[in-house]
Amino acid sequence: MKLCLGTVQFGMRYGIQNAGQPNVEDCMRILDYAVHHGVDYLDTAAAYGTAEEVVGEAIRRKIVPREKVHICSKLTSELPGAAGVEECERILLADVQKSLRRLSTDYLDACLLHRAEYAYRPDALEALAKLRRRGIIRHSGVSVYEPSEAQACLDSPWVDMMQVPSSIFDQRMQRAEIFRQVSQRTDFAVHVRSAFVQGLLLMRPGDVPEEIANGGARLAVQRLHDLCMAHGVTRMQVAIQFLKHLKGVSHLVFGVDNLEQLQQYIDEFNKDVAPPSLIHEIQRKFENLEPSIYLPNAWH
């Protein structure tokens, strides 16, 4: 597993533990440090405010060496229900070209549909795959939320990549054996996001917002905190190590608000401080949490 730097914070405020959107020059420093410390993939999206433009600026300044760094962007295209493959391809091509202009590049290493319901749209998936065959994008698929959507991607002949959520609190993909299936294939890539559940996993128990605390989030955070204290590790360390043990995952997508966060994340990623026995214990203790604890769309 490698690291993929998510750029949503570069274009908008994001997460319940957001420390503030970095300015453009801070983003340049973050990107420069990342690419010089082993980060070989950037994740962005048309929906992330000005994030694509910020990455494009880094490419123009040669802070991000395009030939050495992979870029994944996601489309929020509106595809009519009865569009058909040709109409979908026309719409998707127009949206990809807009992203390419913002990113100052002439191809995407990966392009994902940002609406999970498109995992069930063969016409949309085939249309995106046709752009792959034309060389405009290198890999195509969907950013999904549910195991059923991930399974639809795995079953599709038009998909060779997807992005899924997974964390200590959110083990749905493991229970559905999504990662096991991917580990048995050589033609499919998976990126994992939401390792910290938008920062919830790292918050002090008393700082968990009231609107989700009563749904069990504060208790779950407290239990994880106590377990980590007992074993002499931090929650960031076990959150990262927990995902590093997954089979079949190529990249872990993470976002930062500042350079110090990035440095800490990379340092922690390169350590192996949590023994397998602790990882297994954590898996057992948190494998059946209520979705309202870890699904941000259920918080409001």
C-alpha positions as CSV (number, residue, x, y, z in Angstrom):
1,M,0.0,0.0,0.0
2,K,1.2,3.5,-0.9
3,L,-0.1,7.0,0.0
4,C,-2.4,9.1,-2.1
5,L,-2.7,12.8,-1.1
6,G,-6.3,13.9,-1.2
7,T,-6.8,17.6,-2.2
8,V,-10.3,18.4,-1.1
9,Q,-9.0,20.7,1.7
10,F,-7.1,22.7,-1.0
11,G,-10.4,23.8,-2.5
12,M,-12.9,24.0,0.3
13,R,-13.4,23.5,4.0
14,Y,-13.9,19.8,4.8
15,G,-14.3,17.5,7.8
16,I,-15.5,18.0,11.3
17,Q,-12.0,18.6,12.6
18,N,-11.0,21.1,9.8
19,A,-8.2,23.5,10.9
20,G,-8.8,25.9,8.0
21,Q,-8.4,25.8,4.2
22,P,-4.7,26.4,3.4
23,N,-3.8,29.2,1.0
24,V,-2.3,28.5,-2.4
25,E,1.3,28.9,-1.3
26,D,0.8,26.6,1.6
27,C,-0.7,24.1,-0.8
28,M,2.4,24.4,-3.0
29,R,4.6,23.6,0.0
30,I,2.4,20.6,1.0
31,L,2.5,19.2,-2.6
32,D,6.3,19.8,-2.9
33,Y,6.9,17.9,0.4
34,A,4.6,15.1,-0.5
35,V,6.1,14.3,-3.9
36,H,9.6,14.4,-2.4
37,H,8.6,12.0,0.4
38,G,7.1,9.0,-1.4
39,V,3.6,10.2,-2.3
40,D,3.1,9.1,-5.9
41,Y,-0.7,9.7,-6.3
42,L,-3.0,12.8,-6.0
43,D,-6.7,12.6,-5.6
44,T,-9.0,15.5,-6.6
45,A,-12.4,16.1,-8.0
46,A,-14.5,18.6,-9.9
47,A,-16.6,19.0,-6.9
48,Y,-13.8,20.0,-4.6
49,G,-14.1,23.8,-5.1
50,T,-10.8,25.1,-6.6
51,A,-8.7,21.9,-5.8
52,E,-8.2,21.0,-9.4
53,E,-6.9,24.5,-10.2
54,V,-4.5,24.3,-7.3
55,V,-3.1,21.0,-8.5
56,G,-2.9,22.5,-12.0
57,E,-0.9,25.4,-10.6
58,A,1.5,23.0,-9.0
59,I,2.0,21.2,-12.3
60,R,2.6,24.5,-14.2
61,R,5.2,25.5,-11.6
62,K,6.7,22.0,-12.0
63,I,6.3,21.5,-8.2
64,V,4.4,18.3,-9.2
65,P,6.4,16.5,-11.8
66,R,3.6,15.2,-14.1
67,E,5.6,12.2,-15.4
68,K,6.3,10.9,-11.8
69,V,2.9,11.6,-10.1
70,H,-0.4,9.9,-10.8
71,I,-3.6,12.0,-10.8
72,C,-7.1,10.8,-10.1
73,S,-10.0,13.1,-10.6
74,K,-13.7,12.5,-10.1
75,L,-16.6,13.7,-12.2
76,T,-20.0,14.9,-11.0
77,S,-21.6,14.6,-14.5
78,E,-25.3,14.6,-14.9
79,L,-26.2,11.6,-17.1
80,P,-29.8,11.3,-18.2
81,G,-31.4,8.0,-17.3
82,A,-32.0,6.9,-20.9
83,A,-28.9,8.5,-22.4
84,G,-27.2,5.5,-23.9
85,V,-23.5,4.9,-24.3
86,E,-22.9,7.5,-27.0
87,E,-24.6,10.3,-25.2
88,C,-22.9,9.4,-21.9
89,E,-19.6,9.4,-23.6
90,R,-20.2,12.9,-25.1
91,I,-21.1,14.3,-21.6
92,L,-18.3,12.6,-19.9
93,L,-15.7,13.7,-22.5
94,A,-16.8,17.3,-22.1
95,D,-16.4,17.1,-18.3
96,V,-13.1,15.3,-18.5
97,Q,-11.8,18.0,-20.8
98,K,-12.8,20.7,-18.3
99,S,-10.9,18.9,-15.6
100,L,-7.8,18.5,-17.8
101,R,-7.8,22.2,-18.5
102,R,-8.0,23.0,-14.7
103,L,-5.3,20.5,-14.0
104,S,-3.0,21.6,-16.8
105,T,-2.5,18.1,-18.1
106,D,-3.6,16.2,-21.2
107,Y,-4.6,12.9,-19.5
108,L,-5.7,11.5,-16.2
109,D,-4.2,8.4,-14.6
110,A,-7.6,7.6,-13.2
111,C,-11.1,9.1,-13.7
112,L,-14.0,8.1,-11.4
113,L,-17.6,8.8,-11.4
114,H,-18.3,10.7,-8.2
115,R,-21.9,9.6,-7.9
116,A,-22.1,6.1,-6.5
117,E,-25.4,5.2,-8.2
118,Y,-23.5,5.1,-11.5
119,A,-22.0,1.8,-10.3
120,Y,-25.3,0.4,-11.5
121,R,-25.2,2.2,-14.9
122,P,-23.6,0.0,-17.6
123,D,-24.0,2.7,-20.2
124,A,-22.1,5.2,-18.0
125,L,-19.4,2.7,-17.1
126,E,-18.9,1.6,-20.8
127,A,-18.8,5.3,-21.9
128,L,-16.0,6.1,-19.4
129,A,-14.1,2.9,-20.4
130,K,-14.3,4.1,-24.0
131,L,-12.4,7.3,-22.9
132,R,-9.9,4.9,-21.4
133,R,-9.4,3.2,-24.7
134,R,-8.8,6.6,-26.3
135,G,-6.0,7.3,-23.9
136,I,-7.6,10.3,-22.3
137,I,-7.7,8.4,-19.0
138,R,-5.8,5.4,-17.9
139,H,-8.2,3.8,-15.4
140,S,-11.9,4.3,-14.9
141,G,-14.5,3.4,-12.3
142,V,-16.6,4.9,-9.5
143,S,-16.2,6.3,-6.0
144,V,-18.6,4.3,-3.9
145,Y,-20.0,4.2,-0.4
146,E,-21.8,0.8,0.0
147,P,-20.5,-2.8,-0.4
148,S,-23.2,-3.5,-2.9
149,E,-21.9,-0.6,-5.1
150,A,-18.3,-1.9,-4.8
151,Q,-19.5,-5.4,-5.8
152,A,-21.3,-3.9,-8.8
153,C,-17.9,-2.4,-9.8
154,L,-16.1,-5.6,-9.4
155,D,-18.7,-7.4,-11.5
156,S,-18.6,-4.9,-14.3
157,P,-16.4,-5.5,-17.4
158,W,-16.0,-1.7,-17.8
159,V,-14.4,-0.9,-14.4
160,D,-10.8,-1.4,-13.4
161,M,-10.6,0.9,-10.4
162,M,-12.8,2.2,-7.5
163,Q,-12.5,4.2,-4.3
164,V,-14.1,3.0,-1.1
165,P,-14.4,4.1,2.5
166,S,-12.8,1.9,5.2
167,S,-11.6,2.5,8.7
168,I,-11.5,1.0,12.2
169,F,-15.1,2.2,12.7
170,D,-16.3,1.3,9.1
171,Q,-15.5,-2.3,8.3
172,R,-18.4,-3.0,5.9
173,M,-16.1,-3.7,2.9
174,Q,-14.2,-6.3,4.9
175,R,-17.3,-8.1,6.0
176,A,-18.5,-8.1,2.4
177,E,-15.1,-9.6,1.3
178,I,-14.6,-6.8,-1.2
179,F,-10.8,-6.6,-0.5
180,R,-10.4,-10.3,-0.6
181,Q,-11.9,-10.4,-4.1
182,V,-9.7,-7.6,-5.2
183,S,-6.6,-9.3,-3.8
184,Q,-7.2,-12.2,-6.2
185,R,-7.2,-10.0,-9.3
186,T,-4.4,-8.3,-11.1
187,D,-6.6,-6.1,-13.3
188,F,-8.3,-4.0,-10.6
189,A,-7.1,-1.2,-8.3
190,V,-8.7,0.0,-5.1
191,H,-8.1,3.2,-3.2
192,V,-9.3,3.5,0.4
193,R,-10.5,6.8,1.9
194,S,-11.9,8.0,5.2
195,A,-9.3,6.4,7.4
196,F,-10.0,9.0,10.2
197,V,-13.8,9.4,9.4
198,Q,-13.3,13.1,8.6
199,G,-11.2,13.5,11.8
200,L,-13.7,11.9,14.2
201,L,-11.3,9.0,15.0
202,L,-8.6,11.5,16.2
203,M,-10.8,13.8,18.2
204,R,-10.7,14.0,22.0
205,P,-13.8,12.3,23.2
206,G,-15.1,15.4,24.9
207,D,-14.8,17.3,21.6
208,V,-17.0,15.0,19.6
209,P,-19.9,17.2,18.3
210,E,-23.2,16.9,20.3
211,E,-25.2,16.1,17.1
212,I,-23.3,12.7,16.8
213,A,-22.1,12.1,20.3
214,N,-25.5,10.8,21.5
215,G,-25.6,8.4,18.6
216,G,-22.6,6.5,20.0
217,A,-19.7,8.3,18.4
218,R,-18.3,9.7,21.6
219,L,-18.4,6.3,23.3
220,A,-16.7,4.6,20.3
221,V,-14.0,7.3,20.3
222,Q,-13.5,6.9,24.1
223,R,-13.2,3.1,23.8
224,L,-10.6,3.4,21.0
225,H,-8.7,6.0,23.0
226,D,-8.6,3.8,26.1
227,L,-7.4,0.8,24.1
228,C,-4.6,2.8,22.5
229,M,-3.5,4.2,25.8
230,A,-3.4,0.7,27.3
231,H,-1.1,-0.4,24.4
232,G,1.1,2.7,24.3
233,V,0.1,3.7,20.7
234,T,-1.8,6.6,19.2
235,R,-5.1,6.5,17.4
236,M,-3.5,7.9,14.3
237,Q,-0.9,5.0,14.4
238,V,-3.5,2.3,14.7
239,A,-5.9,3.9,12.2
240,I,-3.2,3.8,9.6
241,Q,-1.8,0.4,10.5
242,F,-5.3,-1.1,10.5
243,L,-5.7,-0.2,6.8
244,K,-2.1,-1.2,5.9
245,H,-3.1,-4.7,6.9
246,L,-5.8,-4.9,4.2
247,K,-5.1,-7.1,1.2
248,G,-5.7,-5.8,-2.3
249,V,-5.6,-2.1,-1.6
250,S,-3.1,-0.1,-3.7
251,H,-3.4,3.4,-2.1
252,L,-4.6,5.0,1.1
253,V,-6.1,8.4,0.4
254,F,-5.6,11.0,3.1
255,G,-6.0,14.8,3.4
256,V,-4.2,17.4,5.4
257,D,-4.8,21.1,6.3
258,N,-1.1,22.0,6.7
259,L,2.4,20.9,6.2
260,E,2.9,19.7,9.8
261,Q,-0.1,17.3,9.4
262,L,1.5,15.9,6.2
263,Q,4.8,15.3,7.8
264,Q,3.2,13.5,10.8
265,Y,1.1,11.4,8.5
266,I,4.0,10.3,6.3
267,D,6.1,9.5,9.4
268,E,3.4,7.4,11.0
269,F,2.6,5.6,7.7
270,N,6.3,4.5,7.5
271,K,6.2,3.0,11.0
272,D,5.0,-0.4,12.1
273,V,4.2,0.2,15.7
274,A,0.9,-1.7,16.1
275,P,1.4,-5.5,16.4
276,P,-1.0,-7.8,14.5
277,S,-2.5,-8.9,17.7
278,L,-3.6,-5.4,18.5
279,I,-5.0,-4.9,15.0
280,H,-7.0,-8.1,15.3
281,E,-8.3,-7.0,18.7
282,I,-9.4,-3.6,17.3
283,Q,-11.1,-5.3,14.4
284,R,-13.2,-7.5,16.8
285,K,-14.1,-4.7,19.1
286,F,-15.3,-2.2,16.4
287,E,-16.5,-4.5,13.6
288,N,-20.2,-3.9,14.2
289,L,-20.7,-0.3,15.0
290,E,-23.9,1.5,14.0
291,P,-23.5,3.2,10.6
292,S,-24.8,6.5,12.2
293,I,-21.4,6.6,14.0
294,Y,-19.2,6.6,10.9
295,L,-21.3,7.8,8.0
296,P,-21.0,11.6,7.6
297,N,-24.3,11.7,5.6
298,A,-26.1,10.4,8.7
299,W,-24.7,13.1,11.0
300,H,-27.0,16.0,9.8
